[in-house]
Amino acid sequence: MITPPKNVKLIDYPTSTMWFDENGILYSVSKKNPSQTVEQAKQSVLELKKLLDNKKVCLLSDTTNSAPTTKEIRDYAAEVLPDIIKAVAIISGSPLGKMIANLFFSIKKQPYPAKFFNDEKKAKEWLMQYL
């Protein structure tokens, strides 16, 4: 699991902790929480859009602690993520997190580059081309 550097401003959401690295890549690390509701997901996206000032970002997501999501939340994410994501790299250190990432990739083709990695460094290197 990725841990944030000490010198970054953390952005705390009910199901994840986020921060920007020195290159502008947005990191998201899932918390060990139960699945979120659609209302929580919508609120988090509204807050994130405000934070991003409606700009798109490259996202490095660690799904190690992710909980399974409902179809309703997956559909909502598929609808709104293209507005905020340039490219996404997903890593996971758990079988469940890998399963969630595979679901993310297989259920619907993403309208932005998306790739699964086992290693943060390789994921970051891949994202750099989309900055």
N, C-alpha and C positions, 0 to 999 in steps of 0.2 A: 504494500500500500504506500502511496506517495504521501510524504509529509511536507507541509509548507515550510519554506525558508523563514527564518526569524525576521527578516527585514521587509516583509510584505504586509499589506493591509488585507486582512481576511474579510470576506463577505460571507455572512452566515445565513443559511436557509434551513428550513426544517429537515430536509433530507440530504443536504450537502454543504460542504464548505468550499468556497471559491476564492481565487486570487489571480492576479495577473503577474506573469514573469516579466523579466527585463525586456523581452522582445514583443510583449503585447499578447502573448498566448494566454488564454483564459483556462486555468486549471479548475477542475471540479472533482472533488473527492466525496463519494457517497458516505453517509453516516450509517451507523447500525441502528436504523429506525424502521418501524413498520412502514408499509407502503403509504404513499401520500394519497390524499383525495384529489379529485379533479379541481376542486376549489383551491386547494393549496398549490397545486401545479399552476393554475392560472395566476394566482397572486405572485408566485415566485417569478413567472415569466414577465409579468407586468413590472415588477421591481427590477429585473435584469434588463429589460428593454430601456427603462429609465436610466439605469446605471450606464448602459452602453450608448446612450444618446442615439438610439436607433441605428447604430453602426453594426456591421457584421464582424465577427471574430472567429479566430481559429480556437477550437476547444480541445483540450486534452482531458479526457474523463476517465477517472479511476472508479470502476464499478465493483471493486472487491467486496464492498459491504452493501451493495444494492439489494433491495427487496424486490420481489416480482411486482410488476405493475399490471393494471387492468387494461383491457382493450380500449376503454374510453380514454385513458391517459395516453396510451400509445398513439391513438388517433389524433388526440389534441397536440401531442408533441410533433407528429408528422406534419400537422397543419402550420404550427408556429415556428418551429426550429429553422426552416429555410429563410425566415426573415432575419435571423440573428447569427446564423452559422455560415462561415466560409468553407470550413473543413473541420472534420472531427476525427480524432484518434482516440481509441478506447483501449485501455489496458485493464487487466484484472488478475488478481492473485487467488481467486476462489473459483471453484467449479460453477457455483450459482452465478457469479458475476460474468463468467465467460458465456454461460447459457443466455443470460440477459443480453449481452452484446451480440451474440449470434442471432437471437430473436430480432433485435434492432436491425441487423443487416439483412435478414432473410425475409421478414414479413413484407417489407416495402422497400423498393429501390430508393435510395436517398438522392435528392436533387443537388447534393453537394458531395465532394470527395469524403469518403469515410473508410476507415481501415482499423483492424484490430491488431494490437501489438502485445508482446509479452514483456516489453522493456520500455521504460520511460524515455531513455535517451534516444532510442530509435523512433519512438512515436514523435518526440519533439523535432528530431531531424526531418522527418517526413512532413510535419506541419509547416516547417520554415518555408517551404516552397510556395505556400499559399498566403504568406504575409504580404 
